[in-house]
Amino acid sequence: MVVKDVALRSMRLDLFLKASRLCPRRTVAQKICDAGRVEVNGNQAKSSHAVKVGDEILIRSRSKLKRVRVLTVPTSRQTSRKEAQTLFEVVSEEILEETE
C-alpha cells in the first residue's frame, strides 16, 4: 500500500533523527532514545516511535535542550545535506548551565 497523503506518512524516530542529521548515526539515535533523552510531543519516546508531520521532538544533550518541529517526513532513509535541513524547524534551543 502506498501512502499518497504527505500528512499521513510516518517514519521511525531513530531513522528520522539520522535522516535529518540531528544525530550522526542511527545507533546514536537509538542510544539516546533508550537513555530517555528524547521526547515526542511531551512524552518520552522509544526509537521505534512513529514520527509524523507536526510532531515536536525534544532532544536533551549534556549541554543543551533542542526542540524541533517536523515539517516533512522523507520518502527514503538517505537524504542529502540540503534536504535534511528542510525536514524540521528549530523551535527553541537552550544552553544548559553546568552545576558543580
C-alpha positions as CSV (number, residue, x, y, z in Angstrom):
1,M,0.0,0.0,0.0
2,V,1.4,3.4,-1.0
3,V,0.5,6.4,1.2
4,K,0.0,9.3,-1.1
5,D,-1.1,11.9,1.5
6,V,2.0,13.5,2.9
7,A,0.3,14.3,6.3
8,L,-0.3,10.5,6.8
9,R,3.3,9.5,6.1
10,S,5.4,8.5,9.2
11,M,8.9,7.2,9.9
12,R,10.6,5.6,12.9
13,L,12.1,8.2,15.3
14,D,15.6,6.8,15.1
15,L,15.5,6.9,11.3
16,F,14.2,10.5,11.3
17,L,16.9,11.7,13.6
18,K,19.5,10.2,11.3
19,A,17.9,11.4,8.1
20,S,17.5,14.9,9.4
21,R,21.1,14.8,10.7
22,L,20.0,15.7,14.2
23,C,22.1,12.5,15.1
24,P,25.1,11.4,13.2
25,R,24.2,7.7,13.1
26,R,21.1,5.5,13.8
27,T,22.8,3.7,16.6
28,V,23.4,7.0,18.4
29,A,19.8,7.9,17.9
30,Q,18.7,4.6,19.4
31,K,21.1,5.0,22.4
32,I,19.8,8.5,23.3
33,C,16.2,7.3,23.0
34,D,16.9,4.3,25.2
35,A,18.5,6.7,27.7
36,G,15.3,8.7,27.9
37,R,16.8,11.8,26.4
38,V,14.2,12.2,23.6
39,E,10.6,13.2,23.8
40,V,8.0,13.4,21.1
41,N,5.0,15.8,21.8
42,G,6.0,15.9,25.5
43,N,6.2,12.1,26.0
44,Q,9.3,10.1,26.4
45,A,9.8,8.1,23.1
46,K,11.4,4.9,22.1
47,S,13.4,4.7,18.9
48,S,10.6,2.8,17.2
49,H,8.1,5.7,17.8
50,A,6.4,6.8,14.6
51,V,7.1,10.5,13.8
52,K,4.6,12.5,11.7
53,V,4.5,16.0,10.2
54,G,3.7,18.5,13.0
55,D,5.3,16.4,15.8
56,E,7.6,18.3,18.2
57,I,10.8,16.5,19.2
58,L,12.8,17.5,22.3
59,I,16.4,16.2,22.4
60,R,18.4,16.6,25.6
61,S,22.2,16.5,25.5
62,R,24.6,17.2,28.3
63,S,24.9,20.9,27.4
64,K,21.6,21.8,25.7
65,L,18.0,21.2,25.0
66,K,16.9,21.4,21.4
67,R,13.2,21.4,20.4
68,V,12.3,20.9,16.7
69,R,9.1,20.6,14.8
70,V,8.8,18.0,12.0
71,L,8.0,19.8,8.7
72,T,8.1,16.8,6.4
73,V,9.0,13.1,6.6
74,P,11.5,11.9,3.9
75,T,10.5,9.2,1.5
76,S,13.8,7.4,1.8
77,R,16.4,6.7,4.5
78,Q,19.1,8.6,2.7
79,T,18.8,12.4,2.5
80,S,21.2,15.0,1.2
81,R,22.6,17.6,3.5
82,K,20.4,20.2,1.8
83,E,17.2,18.1,2.0
84,A,17.9,17.3,5.7
85,Q,17.7,21.0,6.6
86,T,14.2,21.1,5.2
87,L,12.8,18.3,7.3
88,F,12.5,20.3,10.5
89,E,12.5,23.7,12.0
90,V,14.2,24.6,15.3
91,V,11.5,25.8,17.8
92,S,13.9,26.5,20.6
93,E,17.5,25.8,21.7
94,E,18.6,26.3,25.3
95,I,22.1,26.1,26.6
96,L,22.1,24.4,30.0
97,E,24.4,25.8,32.7
98,E,26.7,23.3,34.3
99,T,26.2,22.8,38.0
100,E,29.2,21.8,40.1
